[in-house]
Amino acid sequence: MAKLFSADWMNSLKDAWNADPEVKGKLADIGFNSVITCGFKDEDTPRGVFVVENGECVRAGDYDGTKPDWDMRADRDNWIKWASEGIGMTGLGTAFAMGKLKFKSGDFKAMIKDPRMAGPFVKSFALMKQIDTQ
């Protein structure tokens, strides 16, 4: 069982991401490159980092100071809920609107309006369900 956002957890997400054509493949089709970080709302720095080049996650692990394009934050309870139950498009929109999911970097509203990015983004949350999370 991996601790949420630990290097082991982030690398498990990397493996699931790269094995899923609905995420990796769809983002490769649009040449998606990004540094994505995740963490908790009450902390100054993120916990984990996820580097994507042309749709493929090429590096994941503990946050190393890399400047994120996307920095997603939520309370631990919400992350654990999403990691165990998943969350759909409507749930993500509601979580964002209610402030449960915050973006310190990145434009959620623009991304969610682009189906080429929105679908893989939602699917990436579903991938978290594959990880035995502590």
KEKOL-255339 format. One line per 4 residues: number of its first residue (from 1); for each residue x, y, z of N, C-alpha, C, O. Coordinates in Angstrom, 1 decimal. Atoms other than C-alpha are relative to their C-alpha. Example, Ala and Ser with C-alpha at 12.3 -4.5 7.8 and 13.67 -1.06 7.14 Angstrom:
residues 2
1> 0.9:-1.2:0.0:12.3:-4.5:7.8:0.9:1.2:0.0:1.9:1.2:0.7; -0.9:-1.1:0.0:13.7:-1.1:7.1:-0.8:1.1:0.8:-0.3:2.2:0.9
This chain:
residues 134
1> 0.9:-1.2:0.0:0.0:0.0:0.0:0.9:1.2:0.0:1.8:1.4:0.8; -0.8:-1.2:0.2:1.5:3.3:-1.1:-0.7:1.2:0.7:-1.9:1.4:0.6; 0.5:-1.2:-0.6:1.1:6.6:0.8:-0.3:1.0:-1.1:0.5:1.1:-2.1; 0.4:-1.0:1.0:-0.8:9.2:-1.2:1.1:1.0:-0.4:1.6:1.6:0.5
5> -0.9:-0.9:0.5:1.5:11.2:-3.4:1.5:-0.3:0.3:2.4:0.5:-0.1; -1.3:0.4:-0.2:4.6:9.4:-2.3:0.6:-0.4:-1.4:-0.1:-0.5:-2.4; -0.7:0.4:1.3:7.2:8.4:-5.0:-0.6:-1.3:-0.5:-0.8:-1.4:-1.7; 0.6:1.3:0.5:5.8:4.9:-5.1:-1.4:0.2:-0.5:-1.7:-0.4:-1.6
9> 1.4:-0.3:0.4:2.2:6.2:-5.4:0.1:0.7:-1.4:-0.7:0.3:-2.3; -0.1:-0.7:1.3:3.2:8.6:-8.2:0.5:-0.9:-1.1:0.0:-0.7:-2.2; -0.5:0.9:1.1:5.1:5.9:-10.1:-1.1:-1.0:-0.3:-1.1:-1.5:-1.5; 1.1:0.9:0.3:2.1:3.6:-9.8:-1.0:0.7:-0.9:-1.5:0.1:-1.9
13> 0.8:-0.8:0.8:0.0:6.4:-11.3:0.6:0.1:-1.4:-0.1:0.0:-2.4; -0.7:-0.1:1.2:2.6:6.8:-14.0:-0.2:-1.3:-0.9:-0.5:-1.2:-2.1; 0.2:1.3:0.7:2.4:3.1:-14.9:-1.4:-0.2:-0.6:-1.6:-0.6:-1.7; 1.4:0.1:0.5:-1.4:3.2:-15.1:-0.3:0.9:-1.1:-0.9:0.6:-2.1
17> 0.1:-1.1:1.0:-1.3:6.4:-17.1:0.6:-0.5:-1.4:-0.1:-0.5:-2.4; -0.7:0.4:1.2:1.2:5.0:-19.7:-0.7:-1.3:-0.6:-0.5:-1.5:-1.8; 0.6:1.3:0.5:-0.8:1.7:-20.0:-1.4:0.3:-0.6:-2.0:-0.6:-1.1; 1.4:-0.3:0.4:-4.1:3.5:-20.8:0.0:0.9:-1.2:0.3:2.0:-1.2
21> 0.0:-0.8:1.2:-4.6:4.6:-24.4:-1.0:1.1:0.0:-0.9:2.1:-0.8; 1.0:-1.1:-0.1:-7.6:6.8:-23.4:0.6:1.2:0.7:0.1:2.3:0.6; -0.7:-1.1:-0.6:-5.1:8.9:-21.4:1.2:0.3:-0.9:1.3:1.3:-1.5; -1.3:-0.2:0.7:-1.6:8.5:-22.9:-0.3:0.2:-1.5:0.3:1.2:-2.1
25> 0.2:-0.1:1.5:-2.8:8.0:-26.5:-0.8:1.2:-0.4:-0.3:1.9:-1.4; 0.8:-1.2:0.4:-5.4:10.8:-26.6:0.8:1.2:0.2:0.7:2.2:-0.6; -0.9:-1.2:-0.2:-2.9:13.3:-25.1:1.2:0.0:-0.9:1.6:1.1:-1.3; -1.1:0.0:1.0:-0.2:12.1:-27.5:-0.5:0.6:-1.3:0.2:1.3:-2.0
29> 0.6:-0.5:1.2:-2.6:12.9:-30.3:0.0:1.5:-0.1:0.0:2.1:-1.2; 0.0:-1.5:0.0:-2.6:16.6:-29.3:1.3:0.5:0.5:1.5:1.8:0.7; -1.4:-0.4:-0.4:1.1:16.7:-28.3:0.0:0.7:1.4:0.7:1.7:1.6; 0.1:-0.5:-1.4:0.3:17.3:-24.6:1.4:-0.2:0.7:1.9:-1.3:0.9
33> -1.2:0.0:-0.8:3.4:18.3:-22.6:-0.3:0.8:1.3:-0.8:1.9:1.2; 0.4:-0.7:-1.2:3.1:19.3:-19.0:0.7:-0.5:1.2:1.1:-1.7:1.3; -0.4:0.4:-1.3:4.5:19.3:-15.5:-1.2:0.1:0.9:-1.8:1.2:1.1; 1.2:0.0:-0.9:1.7:18.3:-13.1:0.4:-0.3:1.4:1.2:-1.3:1.6
37> -0.3:0.2:-1.4:1.9:18.5:-9.4:-1.3:-0.2:0.8:-2.4:0.3:0.4; 1.2:0.3:-0.9:-0.5:17.3:-6.6:0.4:0.2:1.4:1.6:0.0:1.8; -0.3:-0.2:-1.4:-0.8:18.1:-3.0:-1.2:0.4:0.8:-2.3:0.3:0.3; 1.1:-0.4:-0.9:-2.8:19.4:-0.1:-0.2:1.5:0.0:0.8:2.2:0.0
41> 0.3:-1.5:0.1:-4.5:22.8:0.0:0.7:0.8:1.1:1.0:1.9:0.9; -0.6:-0.7:-1.1:-3.0:23.7:3.4:1.5:0.0:0.0:2.1:0.5:1.0; -1.5:0.0:0.1:0.6:23.2:2.3:0.5:0.9:-1.1:-0.1:1.1:-2.1; -0.6:-1.0:1.0:2.9:25.6:0.5:0.5:-0.7:-1.3:0.4:-0.1:-2.3
45> -0.5:0.7:1.2:4.4:23.0:-1.8:-0.7:-1.3:-0.3:-1.3:-1.9:0.7; 0.6:1.2:0.3:3.0:20.1:-3.6:0.8:-1.2:0.5:1.9:-1.1:1.0; -0.7:1.2:-0.5:3.8:16.5:-2.6:0.6:-0.8:-1.1:1.7:-1.3:-1.0; -0.5:0.9:1.1:4.2:14.7:-6.0:0.1:0.8:-1.3:-0.6:1.8:-1.4
49> -0.2:-0.6:1.3:5.3:15.6:-9.5:-0.2:-1.1:-1.0:0.2:-2.3:-0.8; 0.3:0.9:1.1:4.3:14.0:-12.8:0.3:0.8:-1.3:-0.3:1.8:-1.6; -0.5:-0.7:1.2:6.1:15.0:-16.0:-0.5:-0.8:-1.3:-0.2:-1.9:-1.4; 0.6:0.7:1.2:4.3:14.3:-19.3:0.6:0.7:-1.3:0.7:1.9:-1.4
53> -0.6:-0.5:1.2:6.0:14.6:-22.7:-0.8:-0.8:-1.1:-0.7:-2.0:-1.2; 0.8:0.6:1.1:3.8:14.0:-25.8:-0.9:-1.1:0.5:-1.0:-2.1:-0.2; 1.1:0.9:-0.5:1.1:12.3:-23.7:0.5:-1.1:0.9:-0.2:-1.6:1.7; -0.6:1.0:-0.8:3.5:9.9:-22.0:0.6:0.6:1.3:1.3:1.6:1.3
57> -0.6:-0.4:-1.3:4.5:10.2:-18.3:1.4:-0.5:-0.1:1.6:-1.7:-0.1; -1.4:0.4:0.1:8.3:10.2:-18.5:0.7:0.0:1.4:1.8:-0.6:1.5; -0.6:0.0:-1.3:9.0:10.9:-14.8:-1.1:0.3:1.0:-2.0:1.2:0.8; 1.0:-0.2:-1.1:7.0:10.8:-11.6:0.7:-0.3:1.4:1.7:-1.1:1.4
61> -0.6:0.3:-1.3:7.9:10.9:-7.9:-0.3:1.1:1.0:-1.3:1.9:0.8; 0.2:-1.0:-1.0:8.3:13.2:-4.9:0.3:1.4:-0.7:1.1:1.5:-1.6; -0.2:-1.3:0.5:8.0:16.9:-5.7:1.5:0.5:0.2:2.0:0.3:1.2; -1.5:-0.3:0.1:11.5:18.2:-6.7:0.2:1.5:-0.2:1.4:1.8:-0.5
65> -0.2:-1.4:0.3:10.9:21.9:-7.1:-0.2:0.5:-1.4:-0.2:1.7:-1.7; 0.3:-0.3:1.4:10.1:21.7:-10.8:-1.3:0.9:-0.1:-2.3:0.6:0.6; 1.1:-0.9:0.2:7.8:24.6:-11.8:-1.2:-0.7:-0.7:-1.0:-1.2:-1.8; 1.2:0.7:0.6:4.3:23.1:-12.5:-0.7:0.9:-1.0:-0.9:2.1:-0.8
69> 0.9:-0.6:0.9:2.1:23.9:-15.4:-1.4:-0.1:0.6:-2.3:0.7:0.5; 1.3:0.3:-0.7:-0.8:22.3:-13.4:0.4:-0.4:1.5:1.2:-1.3:1.7; -0.2:0.3:-1.4:-0.8:22.3:-9.6:-1.3:-0.2:0.7:-2.0:0.8:1.0; 1.3:0.3:-0.6:-3.8:20.6:-8.1:0.0:-0.3:1.5:0.9:-1.0:1.9
73> 0.0:0.1:-1.4:-4.7:20.8:-4.5:-1.4:-0.3:0.5:-2.4:0.2:0.0; 1.2:0.4:-0.6:-7.4:19.3:-2.3:0.3:-0.4:1.4:1.5:-0.7:1.8; -0.2:0.5:-1.3:-7.9:18.2:1.3:0.3:-1.5:-0.1:-0.1:-2.1:-1.1; -0.4:1.4:0.0:-6.5:14.7:2.1:-1.3:-0.9:-0.2:-1.3:-1.8:-0.9
77> 1.2:0.8:0.0:-10.0:13.3:2.7:-0.6:0.0:-1.4:-1.1:-1.1:-1.9; 0.6:0.0:1.4:-11.2:14.4:-0.8:0.9:-0.8:-0.9:0.4:-1.6:-1.7; -0.9:0.8:0.9:-8.1:13.0:-2.5:-0.2:-1.5:0.2:-0.3:-2.3:-0.7; 0.2:1.5:-0.3:-8.6:9.6:-0.7:-1.3:-0.4:-0.6:-1.4:-1.5:-1.1
81> 1.3:0.4:0.6:-12.3:9.6:-1.7:0.1:-0.2:-1.5:-0.4:-1.1:-2.1; -0.2:0.1:1.5:-11.4:10.3:-5.4:0.8:-1.2:-0.4:0.6:-1.8:-1.4; -0.9:1.1:0.3:-8.6:7.8:-5.3:-0.7:-1.4:0.2:-0.4:-2.4:-0.5; 0.6:1.2:-0.2:-10.9:5.1:-4.0:-1.3:-0.2:-0.8:-1.7:-1.3:-1.2
85> 1.3:0.1:0.7:-14.2:5.9:-5.7:0.0:0.5:-1.4:-0.9:0.2:-2.2; 0.0:-0.7:1.3:-13.2:7.9:-8.7:-0.9:1.2:0.0:-1.5:1.5:1.0; 0.8:-1.2:0.1:-14.9:11.1:-9.9:-0.2:0.2:-1.5:0.7:0.1:-2.3; 0.4:-0.2:1.4:-16.7:11.9:-13.1:0.1:1.5:-0.4:0.5:2.3:0.5
89> -0.1:-1.4:0.5:-16.9:15.1:-15.2:-0.8:0.9:0.9:-0.4:2.0:1.3; 0.8:-0.8:-0.9:-19.8:16.4:-13.1:0.5:0.2:1.3:0.5:1.3:1.9; -0.6:-0.1:-1.3:-18.2:15.6:-9.9:1.3:0.9:0.1:1.4:1.7:1.0; -1.1:-0.9:0.0:-15.0:17.4:-10.9:-0.4:1.4:-0.1:0.1:2.3:0.6
93> 0.5:-1.4:0.2:-16.9:20.5:-12.0:-0.5:0.5:1.3:-0.3:1.6:1.7; 0.5:-0.4:-1.3:-18.7:20.5:-8.7:1.1:0.2:1.1:1.0:1.2:1.8; -1.1:-0.1:-0.9:-15.5:19.9:-6.7:0.7:1.3:-0.2:1.1:2.0:0.7; -0.7:-1.3:0.3:-13.9:22.9:-8.5:-0.9:1.2:0.4:-0.4:2.1:1.1
97> 0.9:-1.1:-0.3:-16.9:25.1:-8.1:-0.2:0.2:1.5:-0.3:1.4:2.0; 0.2:0.0:-1.4:-17.2:24.3:-4.4:1.3:0.3:0.7:1.4:0.4:2.0; -1.3:-0.3:-0.6:-13.5:24.9:-3.8:0.7:-1.3:0.6:1.7:-1.1:1.3; -0.6:1.3:-0.6:-12.8:21.2:-2.9:1.3:-0.3:-0.8:2.2:-0.9:-0.3
101> -1.2:0.2:0.9:-10.3:21.0:-5.9:0.4:1.4:-0.4:-0.3:2.1:-1.1; -0.5:-1.3:0.4:-8.1:24.0:-6.4:1.2:-0.2:-0.9:1.9:-1.2:-0.9; -1.1:0.0:0.9:-5.6:24.8:-9.1:0.9:1.2:0.3:0.5:2.3:0.0; -1.0:-1.1:-0.2:-2.6:26.9:-8.0:0.7:0.4:-1.3:1.1:1.5:-1.4
105> -0.5:-0.2:1.4:-1.4:26.6:-11.6:-0.9:-0.7:-0.9:-1.4:-1.8:-0.6; 0.8:0.6:1.0:-3.3:25.8:-14.7:-1.4:0.6:-0.1:-1.8:1.2:0.9; 1.3:-0.6:0.2:-6.6:26.9:-16.1:-1.1:-1.1:-0.2:-1.3:-1.6:-1.3; 1.0:1.1:-0.1:-9.3:24.3:-15.1:-1.1:0.3:-1.0:-1.5:-0.6:-1.8
109> 1.2:-0.4:0.8:-12.1:26.2:-16.9:0.3:-0.2:-1.5:-0.5:-0.7:-2.3; -0.4:0.1:1.4:-10.2:26.3:-20.3:0.2:-1.5:-0.3:-0.2:-2.0:-1.4; -0.3:1.4:0.3:-9.1:22.7:-20.0:-1.3:-0.9:0.0:-1.4:-1.7:-0.9; 1.2:0.8:0.0:-12.5:21.3:-19.1:-0.9:0.2:-1.2:-1.8:-0.6:-1.5
113> 0.8:-0.3:1.2:-14.1:23.0:-22.1:0.6:-0.6:-1.3:0.0:-0.6:-2.3; -0.7:0.7:1.2:-11.6:21.2:-24.5:-0.1:-1.5:0.2:0.6:-2.1:1.0; 0.2:1.4:-0.2:-12.8:17.7:-24.9:1.2:-0.9:-0.3:1.3:-2.0:0.2; -1.2:0.7:0.3:-9.4:16.6:-26.2:0.8:-0.1:1.3:1.6:-1.1:1.5
117> -0.7:0.1:-1.2:-8.1:17.3:-22.7:-0.9:-0.4:1.2:-0.4:-1.1:2.1; 1.0:0.3:-1.1:-11.2:17.0:-20.5:-0.2:-1.5:0.2:-0.1:-2.0:1.4; 0.2:1.4:-0.1:-11.7:13.3:-21.3:1.2:-0.7:0.7:1.0:-1.4:1.7; -1.1:0.6:-0.7:-8.2:12.2:-20.4:0.2:0.5:1.4:0.7:-0.3:2.3
121> -0.1:-0.5:-1.4:-8.2:14.4:-17.3:-0.9:-0.7:0.9:-0.5:-1.2:2.0; 1.0:0.7:-0.9:-11.3:12.8:-15.9:0.5:-1.5:0.1:0.4:-2.1:1.2; -0.5:1.4:0.0:-9.9:9.3:-16.9:1.2:-0.1:0.9:1.4:-1.1:1.6; -1.1:0.1:-0.9:-6.7:10.1:-15.0:-0.4:-0.1:1.5:0.3:-0.8:2.2
125> 0.5:0.2:-1.4:-8.7:10.4:-11.8:-0.5:-1.5:0.2:-0.3:-2.0:1.3; 0.4:1.4:-0.1:-10.2:7.0:-12.5:1.2:-1.0:0.2:1.1:-2.0:0.8; -1.2:0.8:-0.1:-6.7:5.6:-12.8:0.5:-0.1:1.5:1.1:-1.1:1.9; -0.4:0.0:-1.4:-6.1:6.5:-9.1:-0.6:-1.2:0.7:-0.1:-1.7:1.7
129> 0.7:1.1:-0.7:-8.6:3.7:-8.2:0.8:-1.3:-0.1:0.6:-2.2:0.7; -0.9:1.2:0.1:-6.0:1.2:-9.4:1.1:-0.1:1.0:1.7:-1.2:1.1; -1.1:-0.1:-1.0:-3.6:2.2:-6.7:-0.5:-0.3:1.4:-1.4:0.4:1.8; 0.4:0.3:-1.4:-3.8:0.7:-3.3:0.6:1.1:0.9:1.8:1.2:1.2
133> -0.4:-1.2:-0.6:-3.7:4.0:-1.4:-0.1:0.0:1.5:-1.1:-0.5:2.1; 0.0:-0.1:-1.4:-2.8:4.7:2.2:-0.3:1.4:0.4:-0.3:1.8:1.6
